[in-house]
Amino acid sequence: MQTLAVQVQDNYIQDFMSYVNNHSDSIIINKDKNLEFDSYFYERQKELHQIKNNIDNGKVQMIENDEFWDDIDSFVEILQK
């Protein structure tokens, strides 16, 4: 068995579900909780894993929390001038 992600146009959902019901011995539908909350969950997950790998490999350098907020404070001061 293979798992696929299927996107169905809103106006076609009834026809699609009828097809699935007529072939229920061959098709199983499960709702993906991750996609219910965030339709881009897997794209975001892939991007975050890539960012983590870049940090681990030294391609990207993280800055400390204090340094980040110091930079933000400096930027806000510049904007307020």
KEKOL-170020 format. One record per residue: x, y, z of N, C-alpha, C, CB in turn; residue in one letter; residue number from 1. Coordinates in Angstrom, 1 decimal, decimal comma. Glycine has a CB too. Layout:
<sites>
+--------+--------+--------+--------+--------+--------+--------+--------+--------+--------+--------+--------+------+-----+
:     nX :     nY :     nZ :    caX :    caY :    caZ :     cX :     cY :     cZ :    cbX :    cbY :    cbZ : type : seq :
+--------+--------+--------+--------+--------+--------+--------+--------+--------+--------+--------+--------+------+-----+
:      X :      Y :      Z :      X :      Y :      Z :      X :      Y :      Z :      X :      Y :      Z :    a : NUM :
...
+--------+--------+--------+--------+--------+--------+--------+--------+--------+--------+--------+--------+------+-----+
</sites>
This chain:
<sites>
+--------+--------+--------+--------+--------+--------+--------+--------+--------+--------+--------+--------+------+-----+
:     nX :     nY :     nZ :    caX :    caY :    caZ :     cX :     cY :     cZ :    cbX :    cbY :    cbZ : type : seq :
+--------+--------+--------+--------+--------+--------+--------+--------+--------+--------+--------+--------+------+-----+
:    0,9 :   -1,2 :    0,0 :    0,0 :    0,0 :    0,0 :    0,9 :    1,2 :    0,0 :   -1,0 :    0,0 :    1,2 :    m :   1 :
:    0,5 :    2,3 :   -0,7 :    1,2 :    3,6 :   -0,7 :    0,4 :    4,6 :    0,0 :    1,5 :    3,9 :   -2,2 :    q :   2 :
:    1,1 :    5,6 :    0,5 :    0,4 :    6,8 :    1,2 :    0,6 :    8,0 :    0,3 :    1,0 :    7,0 :    2,6 :    t :   3 :
:   -0,4 :    8,7 :    0,0 :   -0,4 :    9,9 :   -0,8 :   -1,1 :   11,0 :   -0,1 :   -1,0 :    9,6 :   -2,2 :    l :   4 :
:   -0,7 :   12,2 :   -0,4 :   -1,4 :   13,4 :    0,0 :   -2,2 :   13,9 :   -1,2 :   -0,4 :   14,6 :    0,5 :    a :   5 :
:   -3,5 :   14,1 :   -1,0 :   -4,4 :   14,4 :   -2,0 :   -5,1 :   15,7 :   -1,7 :   -5,5 :   13,3 :   -2,3 :    v :   6 :
:   -5,1 :   16,7 :   -2,6 :   -5,8 :   17,9 :   -2,5 :   -7,0 :   17,9 :   -3,4 :   -4,9 :   19,2 :   -2,8 :    q :   7 :
:   -8,2 :   18,2 :   -2,8 :   -9,4 :   18,1 :   -3,6 :  -10,1 :   19,5 :   -3,6 :  -10,4 :   17,0 :   -3,0 :    v :   8 :
:  -10,5 :   19,9 :   -4,7 :  -11,2 :   21,2 :   -4,8 :  -12,5 :   21,1 :   -4,0 :  -11,5 :   21,6 :   -6,3 :    q :   9 :
:  -12,8 :   22,2 :   -3,3 :  -14,0 :   22,2 :   -2,5 :  -15,3 :   21,8 :   -3,2 :  -14,2 :   23,6 :   -1,9 :    d :  10 :
:  -15,4 :   22,2 :   -4,5 :  -16,6 :   21,9 :   -5,2 :  -16,6 :   20,5 :   -5,8 :  -16,8 :   22,9 :   -6,4 :    n :  11 :
:  -15,5 :   19,7 :   -5,6 :  -15,5 :   18,4 :   -6,1 :  -15,5 :   17,3 :   -4,9 :  -14,2 :   18,2 :   -6,9 :    y :  12 :
:  -15,4 :   17,8 :   -3,7 :  -15,3 :   16,9 :   -2,5 :  -16,3 :   15,9 :   -2,4 :  -15,2 :   17,7 :   -1,3 :    i :  13 :
:  -17,6 :   16,2 :   -2,7 :  -18,7 :   15,2 :   -2,6 :  -18,5 :   14,1 :   -3,6 :  -20,0 :   15,9 :   -2,9 :    q :  14 :
:  -18,1 :   14,5 :   -4,9 :  -17,8 :   13,4 :   -5,9 :  -16,6 :   12,6 :   -5,5 :  -17,6 :   14,1 :   -7,3 :    d :  15 :
:  -15,6 :   13,2 :   -5,0 :  -14,4 :   12,5 :   -4,5 :  -14,8 :   11,5 :   -3,4 :  -13,3 :   13,4 :   -4,1 :    f :  16 :
:  -15,5 :   12,0 :   -2,4 :  -15,9 :   11,1 :   -1,3 :  -16,8 :   10,0 :   -1,8 :  -16,6 :   11,9 :   -0,2 :    m :  17 :
:  -17,7 :   10,2 :   -2,8 :  -18,5 :    9,1 :   -3,4 :  -17,6 :    8,1 :   -4,0 :  -19,5 :    9,7 :   -4,4 :    s :  18 :
:  -16,6 :    8,5 :   -4,7 :  -15,7 :    7,6 :   -5,4 :  -15,0 :    6,8 :   -4,3 :  -14,6 :    8,4 :   -6,2 :    y :  19 :
:  -14,5 :    7,4 :   -3,3 :  -13,8 :    6,7 :   -2,2 :  -14,7 :    5,7 :   -1,5 :  -13,2 :    7,7 :   -1,1 :    v :  20 :
:  -15,9 :    6,1 :   -1,2 :  -16,9 :    5,2 :   -0,6 :  -17,2 :    4,0 :   -1,5 :  -18,2 :    5,9 :   -0,3 :    n :  21 :
:  -17,2 :    4,2 :   -2,8 :  -17,5 :    3,1 :   -3,8 :  -16,3 :    2,2 :   -3,9 :  -17,8 :    3,6 :   -5,1 :    n :  22 :
:  -15,1 :    2,6 :   -3,5 :  -13,9 :    1,8 :   -3,6 :  -13,2 :    1,7 :   -2,2 :  -12,9 :    2,5 :   -4,5 :    h :  23 :
:  -14,1 :    1,6 :   -1,2 :  -13,6 :    1,6 :    0,2 :  -12,7 :    0,4 :    0,6 :  -14,7 :    1,7 :    1,2 :    s :  24 :
:  -12,8 :   -0,7 :   -0,2 :  -12,0 :   -1,8 :    0,1 :  -10,5 :   -1,6 :   -0,4 :  -12,6 :   -3,1 :   -0,7 :    d :  25 :
:  -10,3 :   -0,6 :   -1,2 :   -9,0 :   -0,3 :   -1,7 :   -8,4 :    1,0 :   -1,2 :   -9,0 :   -0,3 :   -3,2 :    s :  26 :
:   -9,2 :    1,9 :   -0,6 :   -8,8 :    3,2 :   -0,2 :   -9,1 :    3,4 :    1,3 :   -9,4 :    4,3 :   -1,1 :    i :  27 :
:   -8,1 :    3,9 :    2,0 :   -8,3 :    4,2 :    3,4 :   -8,0 :    5,7 :    3,6 :   -7,4 :    3,3 :    4,4 :    i :  28 :
:   -8,8 :    6,5 :    4,2 :   -8,6 :    7,9 :    4,4 :   -8,4 :    8,1 :    5,9 :   -9,8 :    8,8 :    3,9 :    i :  29 :
:   -7,2 :    8,7 :    6,2 :   -6,9 :    9,1 :    7,6 :   -6,6 :   10,6 :    7,6 :   -5,7 :    8,3 :    8,2 :    n :  30 :
:   -7,2 :   11,3 :    8,6 :   -6,9 :   12,7 :    8,7 :   -5,5 :   12,9 :    9,4 :   -8,0 :   13,5 :    9,5 :    k :  31 :
:   -4,7 :   13,8 :    8,8 :   -3,4 :   14,1 :    9,4 :   -3,5 :   15,3 :   10,3 :   -2,3 :   14,4 :    8,3 :    d :  32 :
:   -3,4 :   15,0 :   11,6 :   -3,6 :   16,0 :   12,6 :   -2,6 :   17,2 :   12,4 :   -3,3 :   15,5 :   14,0 :    k :  33 :
:   -1,4 :   16,9 :   11,9 :   -0,5 :   18,0 :   11,7 :   -1,0 :   19,0 :   10,6 :    0,9 :   17,4 :   11,2 :    n :  34 :
:   -1,6 :   18,4 :    9,6 :   -2,1 :   19,3 :    8,5 :   -3,4 :   20,0 :    8,9 :   -2,4 :   18,4 :    7,3 :    l :  35 :
:   -4,2 :   19,4 :    9,9 :   -5,4 :   20,1 :   10,3 :   -5,0 :   21,5 :   11,0 :   -6,1 :   19,2 :   11,3 :    e :  36 :
:   -3,9 :   21,5 :   11,7 :   -3,5 :   22,7 :   12,4 :   -2,7 :   23,6 :   11,5 :   -2,7 :   22,3 :   13,6 :    f :  37 :
:   -1,9 :   23,1 :   10,6 :   -1,0 :   23,9 :    9,8 :   -0,9 :   23,2 :    8,4 :    0,4 :   24,0 :   10,4 :    d :  38 :
:   -1,5 :   23,7 :    7,4 :   -1,5 :   23,1 :    6,1 :   -0,1 :   23,0 :    5,5 :   -2,4 :   23,8 :    5,2 :    s :  39 :
:    0,9 :   23,8 :    6,0 :    2,2 :   23,8 :    5,5 :    3,2 :   23,1 :    6,5 :    2,7 :   25,2 :    5,3 :    y :  40 :
:    2,6 :   22,2 :    7,4 :    3,4 :   21,6 :    8,4 :    4,7 :   20,9 :    7,9 :    2,6 :   20,6 :    9,2 :    f :  41 :
:    4,5 :   20,1 :    6,9 :    5,7 :   19,3 :    6,4 :    6,7 :   20,2 :    5,7 :    5,2 :   18,2 :    5,5 :    y :  42 :
:    6,3 :   21,2 :    5,0 :    7,2 :   22,1 :    4,4 :    8,0 :   22,9 :    5,5 :    6,5 :   23,1 :    3,5 :    e :  43 :
:    7,3 :   23,3 :    6,5 :    8,0 :   24,0 :    7,6 :    8,9 :   23,1 :    8,4 :    7,0 :   24,6 :    8,6 :    r :  44 :
:    8,5 :   21,8 :    8,6 :    9,3 :   20,9 :    9,3 :   10,6 :   20,6 :    8,5 :    8,6 :   19,5 :    9,5 :    q :  45 :
:   10,5 :   20,5 :    7,2 :   11,7 :   20,2 :    6,3 :   12,6 :   21,4 :    6,4 :   11,2 :   20,0 :    4,8 :    k :  46 :
:   12,1 :   22,7 :    6,4 :   12,9 :   23,9 :    6,4 :   13,6 :   24,0 :    7,8 :   12,0 :   25,1 :    6,2 :    e :  47 :
:   12,9 :   23,6 :    8,9 :   13,5 :   23,7 :   10,2 :   14,6 :   22,7 :   10,3 :   12,5 :   23,5 :   11,3 :    l :  48 :
:   14,4 :   21,5 :    9,8 :   15,5 :   20,5 :    9,8 :   16,7 :   20,9 :    9,0 :   15,0 :   19,1 :    9,2 :    h :  49 :
:   16,5 :   21,6 :    7,9 :   17,6 :   22,1 :    7,1 :   18,3 :   23,2 :    7,9 :   17,1 :   22,7 :    5,7 :    q :  50 :
:   17,6 :   24,1 :    8,5 :   18,3 :   25,1 :    9,3 :   19,1 :   24,5 :   10,4 :   17,2 :   26,1 :    9,9 :    i :  51 :
:   18,5 :   23,5 :   11,1 :   19,3 :   22,8 :   12,2 :   20,5 :   22,2 :   11,6 :   18,4 :   21,8 :   12,9 :    k :  52 :
:   20,4 :   21,5 :   10,5 :   21,6 :   20,9 :    9,8 :   22,6 :   21,9 :    9,5 :   21,2 :   20,1 :    8,6 :    n :  53 :
:   22,2 :   23,1 :    9,0 :   23,1 :   24,1 :    8,6 :   23,9 :   24,7 :    9,9 :   22,4 :   25,3 :    7,9 :    n :  54 :
:   23,2 :   24,7 :   11,0 :   23,8 :   25,2 :   12,2 :   24,8 :   24,1 :   12,7 :   22,8 :   25,4 :   13,3 :    i :  55 :
:   24,4 :   22,8 :   12,7 :   25,2 :   21,8 :   13,1 :   26,5 :   21,6 :   12,2 :   24,5 :   20,4 :   13,1 :    d :  56 :
:   26,4 :   21,9 :   10,9 :   27,5 :   21,8 :   10,0 :   28,3 :   23,1 :    9,9 :   27,0 :   21,5 :    8,6 :    n :  57 :
:   27,9 :   24,1 :   10,7 :   28,7 :   25,3 :   10,7 :   28,4 :   26,3 :    9,5 :   30,1 :   25,0 :   10,7 :    g :  58 :
:   27,5 :   25,9 :    8,7 :   27,1 :   26,8 :    7,5 :   26,4 :   28,1 :    8,0 :   26,2 :   26,1 :    6,5 :    k :  59 :
:   25,7 :   28,0 :    9,1 :   25,0 :   29,2 :    9,7 :   25,5 :   29,3 :   11,2 :   23,5 :   29,0 :    9,6 :    v :  60 :
:   25,7 :   30,5 :   11,6 :   26,1 :   30,7 :   13,0 :   25,0 :   31,3 :   13,8 :   27,4 :   31,6 :   13,1 :    q :  61 :
:   24,6 :   30,7 :   14,9 :   23,6 :   31,3 :   15,8 :   24,2 :   32,4 :   16,6 :   22,9 :   30,2 :   16,6 :    m :  62 :
:   23,4 :   33,4 :   17,0 :   23,9 :   34,3 :   17,9 :   23,2 :   34,1 :   19,3 :   23,6 :   35,8 :   17,4 :    i :  63 :
:   23,8 :   34,6 :   20,3 :   23,3 :   34,4 :   21,7 :   22,0 :   35,2 :   21,8 :   24,3 :   34,8 :   22,7 :    e :  64 :
:   21,1 :   34,8 :   22,7 :   19,9 :   35,5 :   23,0 :   20,1 :   36,9 :   23,4 :   19,1 :   34,8 :   24,1 :    n :  65 :
:   21,1 :   37,2 :   24,3 :   21,3 :   38,6 :   24,7 :   21,8 :   39,4 :   23,5 :   22,4 :   38,5 :   25,8 :    d :  66 :
:   22,7 :   38,9 :   22,7 :   23,2 :   39,6 :   21,5 :   22,0 :   40,0 :   20,6 :   24,2 :   38,8 :   20,8 :    e :  67 :
:   21,1 :   39,0 :   20,4 :   20,0 :   39,3 :   19,5 :   19,1 :   40,4 :   20,1 :   19,1 :   38,0 :   19,5 :    f :  68 :
:   18,8 :   40,4 :   21,3 :   18,0 :   41,5 :   21,9 :   18,7 :   42,8 :   21,9 :   17,5 :   41,1 :   23,3 :    w :  69 :
:   20,0 :   42,8 :   22,1 :   20,8 :   44,0 :   22,0 :   20,7 :   44,6 :   20,6 :   22,3 :   43,7 :   22,4 :    d :  70 :
:   20,8 :   43,7 :   19,6 :   20,7 :   44,2 :   18,2 :   19,3 :   44,8 :   18,0 :   21,0 :   43,1 :   17,2 :    d :  71 :
:   18,3 :   44,1 :   18,5 :   16,9 :   44,6 :   18,3 :   16,7 :   46,0 :   19,0 :   15,9 :   43,6 :   18,9 :    i :  72 :
:   17,2 :   46,1 :   20,2 :   17,2 :   47,4 :   21,0 :   17,9 :   48,5 :   20,2 :   17,8 :   47,2 :   22,4 :    d :  73 :
:   19,0 :   48,2 :   19,7 :   19,8 :   49,2 :   18,9 :   19,0 :   49,6 :   17,6 :   21,1 :   48,6 :   18,5 :    s :  74 :
:   18,4 :   48,6 :   17,0 :   17,6 :   48,9 :   15,8 :   16,4 :   49,8 :   16,1 :   17,1 :   47,6 :   15,1 :    f :  75 :
:   15,7 :   49,5 :   17,2 :   14,5 :   50,3 :   17,6 :   15,0 :   51,7 :   17,9 :   13,9 :   49,6 :   18,8 :    v :  76 :
:   16,1 :   51,8 :   18,6 :   16,6 :   53,2 :   18,9 :   16,8 :   54,0 :   17,6 :   17,9 :   53,1 :   19,7 :    e :  77 :
:   17,4 :   53,3 :   16,6 :   17,7 :   54,0 :   15,3 :   16,3 :   54,4 :   14,7 :   18,4 :   53,0 :   14,4 :    i :  78 :
:   15,3 :   53,5 :   14,7 :   14,0 :   53,8 :   14,1 :   13,4 :   55,0 :   14,8 :   13,1 :   52,6 :   14,2 :    l :  79 :
:   13,6 :   55,1 :   16,1 :   12,9 :   56,2 :   16,9 :   13,5 :   57,6 :   16,7 :   12,9 :   55,8 :   18,3 :    q :  80 :
:   14,7 :   57,6 :   16,1 :   15,4 :   58,9 :   15,9 :   14,8 :   59,7 :   14,8 :   16,9 :   58,7 :   15,6 :    k :  81 :
+--------+--------+--------+--------+--------+--------+--------+--------+--------+--------+--------+--------+------+-----+
</sites>
